[in-house]
Amino acid sequence: MEIIPAIDLINGECVRLTKGDYSKVISYSANPVETAKKFEDMGFTAIHIVDLLGALESSPVSLKVLEKIAKATKLVIEFGGGIKSIESAQKAFDSGAKMIICGSVAVNNPEILEELLYMHGNERIILGADVIDEKIKINGWKRQTDIYIEDIISSYTELNIKKVICTDISKDGMMKGPSFELYQKLTDKFPDVEFTASGGVSSAEDLDRISITGVKAVIIGKAFYEGLITEKEIQKWLLKG
């Protein structure tokens, strides 16, 4: 299981939200490029970057920061937030993203995601599935849908989707542990999908426990920034990898 650190961007700063609430922003660094370089120095090989303001808009707004991180590091970047068209996807790739995360567009314009899979392949296109009570939320977690996560994954596995990032919004930033049962259910039902778990990881014990579910990777954010998971504990996982 791979550990992937997260950088969430608002106005060029590295921030975290709680349950996706944009009124509850904590800024951890005014220099996300330096933060990314520190992650690379620790031994991470990939990074998860989310353009939080872009998620509310029709296209990303933090591409310059993405480009700077891509130029300053050799990290494999998965980037999401505002990828809602063929053009915005291409801009993200041109700015240095190795993979892009498609969430809202998967619900609103599935034909665009289908075209992106055709153009770039399932190694570079990730389905972003953010849920409350297992139902998908989109548009920066502002719009609740009636679509269950299992249904949307089923529809896209028919189109050969391979990678899915699942975030339980109710756990995000709460530091109370992730949704172990949800991830176990998903990996059991979709054994050929590479799942990344996101939201709620708050300790090294959580990492041990979630690895048993069969997820391919887990994203860490607030727990690491606030020292609940130490660099020493992370190193053990990097050595495992």
N, C-alpha and C positions, 0 to 999 in steps of 0.2 A: 504494500500500500504506500502510495506516494503522499507526502505532506506538502501542500502548496500554500504559501503565505499569500494573504490578500492585501491589496491596496485599493481602497475605495476613494474616489476623487470627487471633491467639490471645490470649485474655484482654485484649482491647482494645489490643494492641500490633501494630505493623507488623513482620512477621517473614518469614523465608524458611526453607524446608526444603531438604534435599539428598536427591534421589531419593524425595521424599515421606516421608522418615523423621522421624516426630514426636519422636524422641529426639535429633535433630540440628537444633535450632532456633536460628537467629540472629536476635536482635531488632535492628531498625534504627531504630525510633522508638517511643516511648511515646505519641506523639500522631499517629495516622493522619489526623486531620482536617487538621492543619497540613501533613502530607505531601501530602495530596490538593490542598490549596490551592497548594502550591509547584508541583505538576504543572500545575495550571491556569494559574498565572502564567507558566510556561515556554511555554505555548501549546498544551498538549494539550487535546483536546476530549472525550476519553472516558477511562474508567478501569475496570480489571478488578479486582473485589474478590472474594476467596474467604474464606469463613468456615470455617477449617480444623477447628475443633472441631465446628461444625455438620455438617460432612461425615461425622463419626463418629456423629452423633446422628440422630434422626428429623425434626429441624427445625432451622432456623438459631438460633444463640445470640448473634449479633452484630448484631442488627437496630438496636439503639440507635446503634451506631457508623455503620451504613449511613445511618440517618436524619440524623445530625449532618453527615456528609459531603454528603449531598444538599441539606441546608439551607445549608451553608457555601459550596457551589460550584455552578456551572452545568454540571458535567461530566456527560456521558452515562454512567450507571453500568450495567455488566453485573455481575450478582451471582450467585454460586453457593456451594454448601456447605449441605447440609441441605434442599434443595428436593425434598421427597419426597411432597408431597400438594398437593391443590388449595388447602388452607388456608394452607400455608406459602408457596406461590407468591404468594398474594394478600397475605400479610403483607409479603413482600419488595417487592412493587409498592407497597403502601401506605407503606412506609418509604423509598421514593425510587428503587428500582431501575427503570431504563428497560427493561432486558432481564434475563431470568433464565436461568441455565445448569442444564440437567437432565442429570445423568450416571447416578447409581445408579438413579434411578426409571425411566430408559429401559430398563434391563435387568430390574429387579424388578417394575415395574408399568407396562408400556407403555400400558395403557389410560388411566392418569393423564396421561401425556405427550400422548397423542392428544387427550384432553379439553382440556388446556392449549392445544394448538395451535388447537383449535376455538374456545376462549374468547377467546384473546388474539392469535391470528394468528402467522404465521411470521416476522414482523419482531421480535417480542418474546421468542420462545422459541428458545433455543440448545441444540443437542445437544452435551453435553460428552463427548468420547471420549478417555479417558486409557488409554494402552496400554503394554504391555511385549511386545516381539516381535510387535507388531501385534495382540495380544489385549487385550481390554478388562479394566481393573481398576476396581473400584467400592468404595463405602463407605470413602471417605478413603484409597483405594489399598490397603486391607487385604485385599480379596477378589479373587482372580484368577478370571476366567471363561475359557471356551473359545470365546468369541465373537470373531471377527475384525472389525476395524474396518470393513472394506469391507462386511461382511454387515449390520452394524447401521446403517450409513449407507444402504445399499440399502433396508432395511426402512422407514426413516423418510422417505426421499425419496418413497416411495409415499404417505406421509401429508403430503407437501408441506413437509417441513422445508427450510429455506433456509440456516440458519447453523449451522456446526459449529466448535467449538474442539477441536483435537487436540493433546494433550500426550503427548510421548514421555517417560515417567517416567524411563527410563534416562539421559536427557539433562538432566533437571531439576536445576538448581543445580550442575551439574558444570563449567560454563564451558568446554566442549569443542566447542561448535557444535551446532546443531539437526540434526534428521533430514531433510536436504534431499531425499533419495531418496523417503522416505515421502510428503512433501508433494507432490512432483512426481507421484507415482503417483496420489494422491488427486485432485489437481486435474485430471489427465488423464482419470480415470475418471468424475468427477462435475463436469463443467464448469459446471453450473448452481448448484452449491453454493458459498456464500461461506465459505471456510475461514479460520480464524485459527490461526496456528502458535504453539505455546507450548513452552518448554523448551529450554535449551541455548544460546540466543543470547548470545554473549560478546564481540562486537566489531561495529564499524561495517561491517566486511567481511562479517560474517554477514548483516547487514541487506541489503546489496547483493545477496548471493548468493541469499538466500531470496526476495527480491522477484521473481526470475526464474521461480520455480516457479509463480507465479500466485495465491498466497494473497492474500486480501483484506486481512489484517491480521496483525501479529505482536505478541506480548506480551513485554515486557521486564521483568525484575525484578532479580535479583541482580547482573547485569552493570552495571546502571545504579547501583544502590546502592553498589557497590564501586568505581565509577569506571572500569570497563573500557570503557564507552561514555560519552563525555563529553556535557555539555550542548550544547557547540558542534556535535558530530556529530549530536545529536538535532535541533537547530535546522535543519540542512540538510534533514532528512526532513519536518519540520513545514512548511518553506517549499515543499517539493515538493507537499505535500498541498494 
